[in-house]
Amino acid sequence: MKPRLYKYYPEDFGELKVDVLHMNLVFDVYADRTNVKSILRVRTLKEPIEKLELNCRDLGVRAVSCIQYEVHYKYRKADAAMGG
């Protein structure tokens, strides 16, 4: 098997329901942690979606919001800790 240069590649994610138009990341780096604010702009590819799953393995999620719609999120910490 050929060694991978990057940890993730597009084919690792299967069929996507959205097209990522833009991602803006702001990093605050400290000695003991790094805080990142991410603004993700996406467009649905086909029909409207009711659920969007984001991989947040090894990350703490403080908030999720949407400018146009009310959203609710559930962070499945057990799944994230398993590395799966």
PyMOL Python script that loads the backbone (N, CA, C, O; Angstrom):
from pymol import cmd

cmd.read_pdbstr("""\
ATOM      1  N   MET A   1       0.843  -1.180   0.000  1.00  0.00           N
ATOM      2  CA  MET A   1       0.000   0.000   0.000  1.00  0.00           C
ATOM      3  C   MET A   1       0.889   1.244   0.000  1.00  0.00           C
ATOM      4  O   MET A   1       1.857   1.332   0.756  1.00  0.00           O
ATOM      5  N   LYS A   2       0.552   2.180  -0.839  1.00  0.00           N
ATOM      6  CA  LYS A   2       1.291   3.433  -0.952  1.00  0.00           C
ATOM      7  C   LYS A   2       1.028   4.302   0.278  1.00  0.00           C
ATOM      8  O   LYS A   2      -0.127   4.470   0.671  1.00  0.00           O
ATOM      9  N   PRO A   3       2.079   4.861   0.897  1.00  0.00           N
ATOM     10  CA  PRO A   3       1.844   5.725   2.071  1.00  0.00           C
ATOM     11  C   PRO A   3       1.050   6.972   1.690  1.00  0.00           C
ATOM     12  O   PRO A   3       1.206   7.527   0.602  1.00  0.00           O
ATOM     13  N   ARG A   4       0.197   7.390   2.618  1.00  0.00           N
ATOM     14  CA  ARG A   4      -0.645   8.562   2.377  1.00  0.00           C
ATOM     15  C   ARG A   4       0.069   9.813   2.868  1.00  0.00           C
ATOM     16  O   ARG A   4       0.622   9.838   3.967  1.00  0.00           O
ATOM     17  N   LEU A   5       0.048  10.834   2.048  1.00  0.00           N
ATOM     18  CA  LEU A   5       0.639  12.109   2.415  1.00  0.00           C
ATOM     19  C   LEU A   5      -0.240  12.844   3.419  1.00  0.00           C
ATOM     20  O   LEU A   5       0.264  13.491   4.337  1.00  0.00           O
ATOM     21  N   TYR A   6      -1.567  12.741   3.241  1.00  0.00           N
ATOM     22  CA  TYR A   6      -2.526  13.419   4.104  1.00  0.00           C
ATOM     23  C   TYR A   6      -3.355  12.390   4.844  1.00  0.00           C
ATOM     24  O   TYR A   6      -3.483  11.248   4.401  1.00  0.00           O
ATOM     25  N   LYS A   7      -3.919  12.794   5.974  1.00  0.00           N
ATOM     26  CA  LYS A   7      -4.731  11.879   6.774  1.00  0.00           C
ATOM     27  C   LYS A   7      -6.064  11.582   6.096  1.00  0.00           C
ATOM     28  O   LYS A   7      -6.533  10.444   6.116  1.00  0.00           O
ATOM     29  N   TYR A   8      -6.678  12.607   5.494  1.00  0.00           N
ATOM     30  CA  TYR A   8      -7.990  12.445   4.863  1.00  0.00           C
ATOM     31  C   TYR A   8      -7.943  12.883   3.409  1.00  0.00           C
ATOM     32  O   TYR A   8      -7.233  13.821   3.048  1.00  0.00           O
ATOM     33  N   TYR A   9      -8.702  12.195   2.592  1.00  0.00           N
ATOM     34  CA  TYR A   9      -8.872  12.515   1.174  1.00  0.00           C
ATOM     35  C   TYR A   9     -10.365  12.554   0.873  1.00  0.00           C
ATOM     36  O   TYR A   9     -11.144  11.941   1.603  1.00  0.00           O
ATOM     37  N   PRO A  10     -10.790  13.254  -0.180  1.00  0.00           N
ATOM     38  CA  PRO A  10     -12.233  13.342  -0.492  1.00  0.00           C
ATOM     39  C   PRO A  10     -12.929  11.978  -0.565  1.00  0.00           C
ATOM     40  O   PRO A  10     -14.076  11.854  -0.135  1.00  0.00           O
ATOM     41  N   GLU A  11     -12.275  10.983  -1.087  1.00  0.00           N
ATOM     42  CA  GLU A  11     -12.918   9.672  -1.218  1.00  0.00           C
ATOM     43  C   GLU A  11     -13.156   8.988   0.128  1.00  0.00           C
ATOM     44  O   GLU A  11     -13.897   8.007   0.193  1.00  0.00           O
ATOM     45  N   ASP A  12     -12.548   9.482   1.189  1.00  0.00           N
ATOM     46  CA  ASP A  12     -12.761   8.914   2.517  1.00  0.00           C
ATOM     47  C   ASP A  12     -14.146   9.239   3.077  1.00  0.00           C
ATOM     48  O   ASP A  12     -14.571   8.624   4.055  1.00  0.00           O
ATOM     49  N   PHE A  13     -14.842  10.178   2.484  1.00  0.00           N
ATOM     50  CA  PHE A  13     -16.093  10.681   3.063  1.00  0.00           C
ATOM     51  C   PHE A  13     -17.344  10.164   2.372  1.00  0.00           C
ATOM     52  O   PHE A  13     -18.448  10.478   2.816  1.00  0.00           O
ATOM     53  N   GLY A  14     -17.223   9.402   1.328  1.00  0.00           N
ATOM     54  CA  GLY A  14     -18.408   8.897   0.644  1.00  0.00           C
ATOM     55  C   GLY A  14     -19.131  10.011  -0.091  1.00  0.00           C
ATOM     56  O   GLY A  14     -18.568  11.075  -0.347  1.00  0.00           O
ATOM     57  N   GLU A  15     -20.396   9.748  -0.427  1.00  0.00           N
ATOM     58  CA  GLU A  15     -21.189  10.733  -1.166  1.00  0.00           C
ATOM     59  C   GLU A  15     -21.613  11.869  -0.237  1.00  0.00           C
ATOM     60  O   GLU A  15     -22.242  11.634   0.795  1.00  0.00           O
ATOM     61  N   LEU A  16     -21.271  13.079  -0.604  1.00  0.00           N
ATOM     62  CA  LEU A  16     -21.617  14.242   0.204  1.00  0.00           C
ATOM     63  C   LEU A  16     -22.968  14.814  -0.214  1.00  0.00           C
ATOM     64  O   LEU A  16     -23.358  14.722  -1.378  1.00  0.00           O
ATOM     65  N   LYS A  17     -23.674  15.402   0.742  1.00  0.00           N
ATOM     66  CA  LYS A  17     -24.971  16.020   0.455  1.00  0.00           C
ATOM     67  C   LYS A  17     -24.847  17.513   0.242  1.00  0.00           C
ATOM     68  O   LYS A  17     -25.807  18.168  -0.163  1.00  0.00           O
ATOM     69  N   VAL A  18     -23.657  18.063   0.514  1.00  0.00           N
ATOM     70  CA  VAL A  18     -23.423  19.486   0.350  1.00  0.00           C
ATOM     71  C   VAL A  18     -22.116  19.719  -0.402  1.00  0.00           C
ATOM     72  O   VAL A  18     -21.233  18.862  -0.440  1.00  0.00           O
ATOM     73  N   ASP A  19     -22.025  20.882  -0.986  1.00  0.00           N
ATOM     74  CA  ASP A  19     -20.805  21.341  -1.627  1.00  0.00           C
ATOM     75  C   ASP A  19     -20.243  22.451  -0.739  1.00  0.00           C
ATOM     76  O   ASP A  19     -20.934  23.433  -0.467  1.00  0.00           O
ATOM     77  N   VAL A  20     -19.011  22.306  -0.291  1.00  0.00           N
ATOM     78  CA  VAL A  20     -18.395  23.333   0.547  1.00  0.00           C
ATOM     79  C   VAL A  20     -17.955  24.475  -0.362  1.00  0.00           C
ATOM     80  O   VAL A  20     -17.094  24.303  -1.224  1.00  0.00           O
ATOM     81  N   LEU A  21     -18.560  25.643  -0.154  1.00  0.00           N
ATOM     82  CA  LEU A  21     -18.238  26.815  -0.966  1.00  0.00           C
ATOM     83  C   LEU A  21     -17.062  27.595  -0.397  1.00  0.00           C
ATOM     84  O   LEU A  21     -16.220  28.097  -1.141  1.00  0.00           O
ATOM     85  N   HIS A  22     -17.011  27.691   0.928  1.00  0.00           N
ATOM     86  CA  HIS A  22     -15.942  28.448   1.557  1.00  0.00           C
ATOM     87  C   HIS A  22     -15.813  28.038   3.022  1.00  0.00           C
ATOM     88  O   HIS A  22     -16.811  27.758   3.687  1.00  0.00           O
ATOM     89  N   MET A  23     -14.588  28.006   3.513  1.00  0.00           N
ATOM     90  CA  MET A  23     -14.347  27.734   4.923  1.00  0.00           C
ATOM     91  C   MET A  23     -13.389  28.791   5.442  1.00  0.00           C
ATOM     92  O   MET A  23     -12.291  28.958   4.912  1.00  0.00           O
ATOM     93  N   ASN A  24     -13.805  29.498   6.470  1.00  0.00           N
ATOM     94  CA  ASN A  24     -12.985  30.528   7.085  1.00  0.00           C
ATOM     95  C   ASN A  24     -12.606  30.035   8.478  1.00  0.00           C
ATOM     96  O   ASN A  24     -13.488  29.744   9.285  1.00  0.00           O
ATOM     97  N   LEU A  25     -11.313  29.937   8.774  1.00  0.00           N
ATOM     98  CA  LEU A  25     -10.838  29.464  10.064  1.00  0.00           C
ATOM     99  C   LEU A  25     -10.021  30.558  10.738  1.00  0.00           C
ATOM    100  O   LEU A  25      -9.159  31.179  10.115  1.00  0.00           O
ATOM    101  N   VAL A  26     -10.300  30.787  12.014  1.00  0.00           N
ATOM    102  CA  VAL A  26      -9.537  31.740  12.814  1.00  0.00           C
ATOM    103  C   VAL A  26      -8.945  30.965  13.985  1.00  0.00           C
ATOM    104  O   VAL A  26      -9.682  30.361  14.764  1.00  0.00           O
ATOM    105  N   PHE A  27      -7.622  30.976  14.113  1.00  0.00           N
ATOM    106  CA  PHE A  27      -6.914  30.227  15.144  1.00  0.00           C
ATOM    107  C   PHE A  27      -6.410  31.156  16.237  1.00  0.00           C
ATOM    108  O   PHE A  27      -5.786  32.178  15.951  1.00  0.00           O
ATOM    109  N   ASP A  28      -6.681  30.799  17.498  1.00  0.00           N
ATOM    110  CA  ASP A  28      -6.080  31.444  18.665  1.00  0.00           C
ATOM    111  C   ASP A  28      -5.222  30.372  19.328  1.00  0.00           C
ATOM    112  O   ASP A  28      -5.750  29.428  19.916  1.00  0.00           O
ATOM    113  N   VAL A  29      -3.907  30.513  19.236  1.00  0.00           N
ATOM    114  CA  VAL A  29      -2.987  29.487  19.713  1.00  0.00           C
ATOM    115  C   VAL A  29      -2.411  29.902  21.066  1.00  0.00           C
ATOM    116  O   VAL A  29      -1.872  30.998  21.223  1.00  0.00           O
ATOM    117  N   TYR A  30      -2.540  28.997  22.040  1.00  0.00           N
ATOM    118  CA  TYR A  30      -2.020  29.197  23.387  1.00  0.00           C
ATOM    119  C   TYR A  30      -1.051  28.069  23.713  1.00  0.00           C
ATOM    120  O   TYR A  30      -0.954  27.103  22.956  1.00  0.00           O
ATOM    121  N   ALA A  31      -0.344  28.173  24.808  1.00  0.00           N
ATOM    122  CA  ALA A  31       0.616  27.140  25.198  1.00  0.00           C
ATOM    123  C   ALA A  31      -0.056  25.795  25.459  1.00  0.00           C
ATOM    124  O   ALA A  31       0.519  24.750  25.154  1.00  0.00           O
ATOM    125  N   ASP A  32      -1.268  25.808  26.018  1.00  0.00           N
ATOM    126  CA  ASP A  32      -1.934  24.565  26.406  1.00  0.00           C
ATOM    127  C   ASP A  32      -3.119  24.164  25.544  1.00  0.00           C
ATOM    128  O   ASP A  32      -3.694  23.096  25.755  1.00  0.00           O
ATOM    129  N   ARG A  33      -3.497  24.990  24.581  1.00  0.00           N
ATOM    130  CA  ARG A  33      -4.656  24.664  23.734  1.00  0.00           C
ATOM    131  C   ARG A  33      -4.671  25.575  22.517  1.00  0.00           C
ATOM    132  O   ARG A  33      -3.945  26.566  22.443  1.00  0.00           O
ATOM    133  N   THR A  34      -5.511  25.212  21.577  1.00  0.00           N
ATOM    134  CA  THR A  34      -5.774  26.054  20.416  1.00  0.00           C
ATOM    135  C   THR A  34      -7.282  26.162  20.245  1.00  0.00           C
ATOM    136  O   THR A  34      -7.974  25.145  20.181  1.00  0.00           O
ATOM    137  N   ASN A  35      -7.793  27.377  20.171  1.00  0.00           N
ATOM    138  CA  ASN A  35      -9.205  27.605  19.894  1.00  0.00           C
ATOM    139  C   ASN A  35      -9.345  27.963  18.419  1.00  0.00           C
ATOM    140  O   ASN A  35      -8.577  28.768  17.891  1.00  0.00           O
ATOM    141  N   VAL A  36     -10.328  27.363  17.761  1.00  0.00           N
ATOM    142  CA  VAL A  36     -10.549  27.624  16.345  1.00  0.00           C
ATOM    143  C   VAL A  36     -12.012  27.992  16.133  1.00  0.00           C
ATOM    144  O   VAL A  36     -12.911  27.272  16.569  1.00  0.00           O
ATOM    145  N   LYS A  37     -12.239  29.090  15.475  1.00  0.00           N
ATOM    146  CA  LYS A  37     -13.586  29.467  15.064  1.00  0.00           C
ATOM    147  C   LYS A  37     -13.676  29.166  13.577  1.00  0.00           C
ATOM    148  O   LYS A  37     -12.868  29.645  12.782  1.00  0.00           O
ATOM    149  N   SER A  38     -14.656  28.377  13.218  1.00  0.00           N
ATOM    150  CA  SER A  38     -14.833  27.967  11.829  1.00  0.00           C
ATOM    151  C   SER A  38     -16.161  28.489  11.307  1.00  0.00           C
ATOM    152  O   SER A  38     -17.203  28.282  11.931  1.00  0.00           O
ATOM    153  N   ILE A  39     -16.128  29.151  10.190  1.00  0.00           N
ATOM    154  CA  ILE A  39     -17.344  29.553   9.490  1.00  0.00           C
ATOM    155  C   ILE A  39     -17.349  28.792   8.174  1.00  0.00           C
ATOM    156  O   ILE A  39     -16.478  28.975   7.324  1.00  0.00           O
ATOM    157  N   LEU A  40     -18.342  27.943   8.031  1.00  0.00           N
ATOM    158  CA  LEU A  40     -18.430  27.046   6.887  1.00  0.00           C
ATOM    159  C   LEU A  40     -19.636  27.435   6.039  1.00  0.00           C
ATOM    160  O   LEU A  40     -20.761  27.478   6.536  1.00  0.00           O
ATOM    161  N   ARG A  41     -19.404  27.714   4.778  1.00  0.00           N
ATOM    162  CA  ARG A  41     -20.510  28.049   3.863  1.00  0.00           C
ATOM    163  C   ARG A  41     -20.682  26.889   2.892  1.00  0.00           C
ATOM    164  O   ARG A  41     -19.755  26.522   2.169  1.00  0.00           O
ATOM    165  N   VAL A  42     -21.890  26.315   2.889  1.00  0.00           N
ATOM    166  CA  VAL A  42     -22.168  25.152   2.053  1.00  0.00           C
ATOM    167  C   VAL A  42     -23.442  25.377   1.241  1.00  0.00           C
ATOM    168  O   VAL A  42     -24.261  26.240   1.557  1.00  0.00           O
ATOM    169  N   ARG A  43     -23.582  24.581   0.193  1.00  0.00           N
ATOM    170  CA  ARG A  43     -24.793  24.586  -0.634  1.00  0.00           C
ATOM    171  C   ARG A  43     -25.221  23.130  -0.798  1.00  0.00           C
ATOM    172  O   ARG A  43     -24.396  22.254  -1.057  1.00  0.00           O
ATOM    173  N   THR A  44     -26.531  22.880  -0.641  1.00  0.00           N
ATOM    174  CA  THR A  44     -27.015  21.517  -0.834  1.00  0.00           C
ATOM    175  C   THR A  44     -26.909  21.148  -2.310  1.00  0.00           C
ATOM    176  O   THR A  44     -27.103  21.987  -3.190  1.00  0.00           O
ATOM    177  N   LEU A  45     -26.601  19.892  -2.562  1.00  0.00           N
ATOM    178  CA  LEU A  45     -26.408  19.442  -3.943  1.00  0.00           C
ATOM    179  C   LEU A  45     -27.717  19.063  -4.624  1.00  0.00           C
ATOM    180  O   LEU A  45     -27.877  19.285  -5.824  1.00  0.00           O
ATOM    181  N   LYS A  46     -28.641  18.502  -3.881  1.00  0.00           N
ATOM    182  CA  LYS A  46     -29.902  18.051  -4.491  1.00  0.00           C
ATOM    183  C   LYS A  46     -31.061  18.672  -3.723  1.00  0.00           C
ATOM    184  O   LYS A  46     -31.327  19.867  -3.851  1.00  0.00           O
ATOM    185  N   GLU A  47     -31.746  17.864  -2.931  1.00  0.00           N
ATOM    186  CA  GLU A  47     -32.883  18.348  -2.156  1.00  0.00           C
ATOM    187  C   GLU A  47     -32.408  18.946  -0.836  1.00  0.00           C
ATOM    188  O   GLU A  47     -31.283  18.692  -0.404  1.00  0.00           O
ATOM    189  N   PRO A  48     -33.265  19.738  -0.197  1.00  0.00           N
ATOM    190  CA  PRO A  48     -32.907  20.279   1.121  1.00  0.00           C
ATOM    191  C   PRO A  48     -32.583  19.146   2.095  1.00  0.00           C
ATOM    192  O   PRO A  48     -33.109  18.040   1.970  1.00  0.00           O
ATOM    193  N   ILE A  49     -31.726  19.425   3.050  1.00  0.00           N
ATOM    194  CA  ILE A  49     -31.332  18.395   4.009  1.00  0.00           C
ATOM    195  C   ILE A  49     -31.903  18.724   5.386  1.00  0.00           C
ATOM    196  O   ILE A  49     -32.082  19.889   5.740  1.00  0.00           O
ATOM    197  N   GLU A  50     -32.179  17.684   6.142  1.00  0.00           N
ATOM    198  CA  GLU A  50     -32.670  17.859   7.503  1.00  0.00           C
ATOM    199  C   GLU A  50     -31.564  17.645   8.521  1.00  0.00           C
ATOM    200  O   GLU A  50     -31.672  18.101   9.659  1.00  0.00           O
ATOM    201  N   LYS A  51     -30.496  16.954   8.121  1.00  0.00           N
ATOM    202  CA  LYS A  51     -29.435  16.626   9.058  1.00  0.00           C
ATOM    203  C   LYS A  51     -28.094  16.714   8.335  1.00  0.00           C
ATOM    204  O   LYS A  51     -27.962  16.271   7.194  1.00  0.00           O
ATOM    205  N   LEU A  52     -27.108  17.288   9.008  1.00  0.00           N
ATOM    206  CA  LEU A  52     -25.749  17.369   8.488  1.00  0.00           C
ATOM    207  C   LEU A  52     -24.824  16.856   9.575  1.00  0.00           C
ATOM    208  O   LEU A  52     -24.794  17.397  10.681  1.00  0.00           O
ATOM    209  N   GLU A  53     -24.067  15.809   9.262  1.00  0.00           N
ATOM    210  CA  GLU A  53     -23.144  15.236  10.243  1.00  0.00           C
ATOM    211  C   GLU A  53     -21.739  15.733   9.960  1.00  0.00           C
ATOM    212  O   GLU A  53     -21.253  15.669   8.830  1.00  0.00           O
ATOM    213  N   LEU A  54     -21.096  16.228  11.008  1.00  0.00           N
ATOM    214  CA  LEU A  54     -19.733  16.717  10.906  1.00  0.00           C
ATOM    215  C   LEU A  54     -18.826  15.835  11.755  1.00  0.00           C
ATOM    216  O   LEU A  54     -19.196  15.447  12.863  1.00  0.00           O
ATOM    217  N   ASN A  55     -17.663  15.524  11.252  1.00  0.00           N
ATOM    218  CA  ASN A  55     -16.699  14.729  11.990  1.00  0.00           C
ATOM    219  C   ASN A  55     -15.947  15.661  12.924  1.00  0.00           C
ATOM    220  O   ASN A  55     -15.208  16.533  12.466  1.00  0.00           O
ATOM    221  N   CYS A  56     -16.125  15.489  14.217  1.00  0.00           N
ATOM    222  CA  CYS A  56     -15.425  16.349  15.180  1.00  0.00           C
ATOM    223  C   CYS A  56     -14.604  15.514  16.149  1.00  0.00           C
ATOM    224  O   CYS A  56     -14.551  15.794  17.347  1.00  0.00           O
ATOM    225  N   ARG A  57     -13.975  14.499  15.616  1.00  0.00           N
ATOM    226  CA  ARG A  57     -13.148  13.617  16.429  1.00  0.00           C
ATOM    227  C   ARG A  57     -12.010  14.405  17.069  1.00  0.00           C
ATOM    228  O   ARG A  57     -11.336  15.197  16.410  1.00  0.00           O
ATOM    229  N   ASP A  58     -11.808  14.173  18.357  1.00  0.00           N
ATOM    230  CA  ASP A  58     -10.738  14.814  19.126  1.00  0.00           C
ATOM    231  C   ASP A  58     -10.889  16.331  19.204  1.00  0.00           C
ATOM    232  O   ASP A  58      -9.899  17.047  19.356  1.00  0.00           O
ATOM    233  N   LEU A  59     -12.110  16.815  19.100  1.00  0.00           N
ATOM    234  CA  LEU A  59     -12.375  18.251  19.204  1.00  0.00           C
ATOM    235  C   LEU A  59     -13.478  18.501  20.218  1.00  0.00           C
ATOM    236  O   LEU A  59     -14.335  17.644  20.435  1.00  0.00           O
ATOM    237  N   GLY A  60     -13.457  19.653  20.827  1.00  0.00           N
ATOM    238  CA  GLY A  60     -14.550  20.080  21.681  1.00  0.00           C
ATOM    239  C   GLY A  60     -15.427  21.026  20.883  1.00  0.00           C
ATOM    240  O   GLY A  60     -14.922  21.950  20.245  1.00  0.00           O
ATOM    241  N   VAL A  61     -16.723  20.811  20.909  1.00  0.00           N
ATOM    242  CA  VAL A  61     -17.647  21.673  20.173  1.00  0.00           C
ATOM    243  C   VAL A  61     -18.338  22.585  21.179  1.00  0.00           C
ATOM    244  O   VAL A  61     -18.994  22.113  22.108  1.00  0.00           O
ATOM    245  N   ARG A  62     -18.190  23.883  20.991  1.00  0.00           N
ATOM    246  CA  ARG A  62     -18.797  24.844  21.912  1.00  0.00           C
ATOM    247  C   ARG A  62     -20.147  25.341  21.419  1.00  0.00           C
ATOM    248  O   ARG A  62     -21.034  25.618  22.227  1.00  0.00           O
ATOM    249  N   ALA A  63     -20.316  25.456  20.118  1.00  0.00           N
ATOM    250  CA  ALA A  63     -21.579  25.974  19.584  1.00  0.00           C
ATOM    251  C   ALA A  63     -21.684  25.627  18.108  1.00  0.00           C
ATOM    252  O   ALA A  63     -20.681  25.456  17.415  1.00  0.00           O
ATOM    253  N   VAL A  64     -22.926  25.528  17.648  1.00  0.00           N
ATOM    254  CA  VAL A  64     -23.235  25.347  16.230  1.00  0.00           C
ATOM    255  C   VAL A  64     -24.394  26.279  15.921  1.00  0.00           C
ATOM    256  O   VAL A  64     -25.383  26.299  16.654  1.00  0.00           O
ATOM    257  N   SER A  65     -24.286  27.046  14.852  1.00  0.00           N
ATOM    258  CA  SER A  65     -25.374  27.961  14.508  1.00  0.00           C
ATOM    259  C   SER A  65     -25.490  28.083  13.001  1.00  0.00           C
ATOM    260  O   SER A  65     -24.608  27.670  12.248  1.00  0.00           O
ATOM    261  N   CYS A  66     -26.608  28.663  12.585  1.00  0.00           N
ATOM    262  CA  CYS A  66     -26.879  28.903  11.171  1.00  0.00           C
ATOM    263  C   CYS A  66     -27.518  30.285  11.057  1.00  0.00           C
ATOM    264  O   CYS A  66     -28.393  30.640  11.846  1.00  0.00           O
ATOM    265  N   ILE A  67     -27.079  31.044  10.087  1.00  0.00           N
ATOM    266  CA  ILE A  67     -27.594  32.405   9.922  1.00  0.00           C
ATOM    267  C   ILE A  67     -29.066  32.398   9.515  1.00  0.00           C
ATOM    268  O   ILE A  67     -29.835  33.238   9.983  1.00  0.00           O
ATOM    269  N   GLN A  68     -29.468  31.473   8.660  1.00  0.00           N
ATOM    270  CA  GLN A  68     -30.817  31.507   8.093  1.00  0.00           C
ATOM    271  C   GLN A  68     -31.856  30.667   8.829  1.00  0.00           C
ATOM    272  O   GLN A  68     -33.053  30.923   8.697  1.00  0.00           O
ATOM    273  N   TYR A  69     -31.423  29.662   9.605  1.00  0.00           N
ATOM    274  CA  TYR A  69     -32.368  28.739  10.214  1.00  0.00           C
ATOM    275  C   TYR A  69     -31.978  28.458  11.653  1.00  0.00           C
ATOM    276  O   TYR A  69     -30.811  28.548  12.035  1.00  0.00           O
ATOM    277  N   GLU A  70     -32.986  28.118  12.439  1.00  0.00           N
ATOM    278  CA  GLU A  70     -32.715  27.640  13.791  1.00  0.00           C
ATOM    279  C   GLU A  70     -32.178  26.225  13.680  1.00  0.00           C
ATOM    280  O   GLU A  70     -32.731  25.406  12.946  1.00  0.00           O
ATOM    281  N   VAL A  71     -31.120  25.934  14.392  1.00  0.00           N
ATOM    282  CA  VAL A  71     -30.530  24.597  14.334  1.00  0.00           C
ATOM    283  C   VAL A  71     -30.305  24.065  15.745  1.00  0.00           C
ATOM    284  O   VAL A  71     -30.165  24.824  16.704  1.00  0.00           O
ATOM    285  N   HIS A  72     -30.276  22.762  15.840  1.00  0.00           N
ATOM    286  CA  HIS A  72     -29.960  22.061  17.077  1.00  0.00           C
ATOM    287  C   HIS A  72     -28.843  21.084  16.744  1.00  0.00           C
ATOM    288  O   HIS A  72     -28.792  20.538  15.642  1.00  0.00           O
ATOM    289  N   TYR A  73     -27.963  20.869  17.686  1.00  0.00           N
ATOM    290  CA  TYR A  73     -26.900  19.907  17.426  1.00  0.00           C
ATOM    291  C   TYR A  73     -26.730  18.966  18.601  1.00  0.00           C
ATOM    292  O   TYR A  73     -27.057  19.289  19.743  1.00  0.00           O
ATOM    293  N   LYS A  74     -26.211  17.798  18.286  1.00  0.00           N
ATOM    294  CA  LYS A  74     -25.911  16.795  19.298  1.00  0.00           C
ATOM    295  C   LYS A  74     -24.477  16.345  19.041  1.00  0.00           C
ATOM    296  O   LYS A  74     -24.144  15.878  17.951  1.00  0.00           O
ATOM    297  N   TYR A  75     -23.644  16.492  20.050  1.00  0.00           N
ATOM    298  CA  TYR A  75     -22.247  16.070  19.939  1.00  0.00           C
ATOM    299  C   TYR A  75     -22.128  14.704  20.586  1.00  0.00           C
ATOM    300  O   TYR A  75     -22.238  14.581  21.806  1.00  0.00           O
ATOM    301  N   ARG A  76     -21.906  13.682  19.784  1.00  0.00           N
ATOM    302  CA  ARG A  76     -21.811  12.313  20.286  1.00  0.00           C
ATOM    303  C   ARG A  76     -20.377  12.059  20.750  1.00  0.00           C
ATOM    304  O   ARG A  76     -19.555  11.530  20.002  1.00  0.00           O
ATOM    305  N   LYS A  77     -20.092  12.444  21.995  1.00  0.00           N
ATOM    306  CA  LYS A  77     -18.736  12.349  22.529  1.00  0.00           C
ATOM    307  C   LYS A  77     -18.216  10.921  22.542  1.00  0.00           C
ATOM    308  O   LYS A  77     -17.032  10.692  22.295  1.00  0.00           O
ATOM    309  N   ALA A  78     -19.080   9.964  22.824  1.00  0.00           N
ATOM    310  CA  ALA A  78     -18.637   8.556  22.859  1.00  0.00           C
ATOM    311  C   ALA A  78     -18.143   8.112  21.492  1.00  0.00           C
ATOM    312  O   ALA A  78     -17.141   7.404  21.397  1.00  0.00           O
ATOM    313  N   ASP A  79     -18.841   8.523  20.422  1.00  0.00           N
ATOM    314  CA  ASP A  79     -18.409   8.174  19.065  1.00  0.00           C
ATOM    315  C   ASP A  79     -17.084   8.854  18.734  1.00  0.00           C
ATOM    316  O   ASP A  79     -16.209   8.250  18.113  1.00  0.00           O
ATOM    317  N   ALA A  80     -16.938  10.108  19.147  1.00  0.00           N
ATOM    318  CA  ALA A  80     -15.714  10.848  18.855  1.00  0.00           C
ATOM    319  C   ALA A  80     -14.525  10.257  19.582  1.00  0.00           C
ATOM    320  O   ALA A  80     -13.425  10.211  19.032  1.00  0.00           O
ATOM    321  N   ALA A  81     -14.727   9.801  20.817  1.00  0.00           N
ATOM    322  CA  ALA A  81     -13.640   9.240  21.616  1.00  0.00           C
ATOM    323  C   ALA A  81     -13.181   7.903  21.081  1.00  0.00           C
ATOM    324  O   ALA A  81     -12.023   7.527  21.263  1.00  0.00           O
ATOM    325  N   MET A  82     -14.077   7.172  20.417  1.00  0.00           N
ATOM    326  CA  MET A  82     -13.737   5.862  19.888  1.00  0.00           C
ATOM    327  C   MET A  82     -12.872   5.969  18.654  1.00  0.00           C
ATOM    328  O   MET A  82     -12.282   4.975  18.230  1.00  0.00           O
ATOM    329  N   GLY A  83     -12.780   7.153  18.065  1.00  0.00           N
ATOM    330  CA  GLY A  83     -11.975   7.303  16.863  1.00  0.00           C
ATOM    331  C   GLY A  83     -12.629   6.714  15.646  1.00  0.00           C
ATOM    332  O   GLY A  83     -11.964   6.493  14.635  1.00  0.00           O
ATOM    333  N   GLY A  84     -13.931   6.451  15.716  1.00  0.00           N
ATOM    334  CA  GLY A  84     -14.621   5.830  14.605  1.00  0.00           C
ATOM    335  C   GLY A  84     -15.397   6.782  13.831  1.00  0.00           C
ATOM    336  O   GLY A  84     -16.040   6.404  12.852  1.00  0.00           O
TER     337      GLY A  84
END
""", "prot")
cmd.dss("prot")
cmd.show_as("cartoon", "prot")
cmd.util.cbc("prot")
cmd.orient("prot")
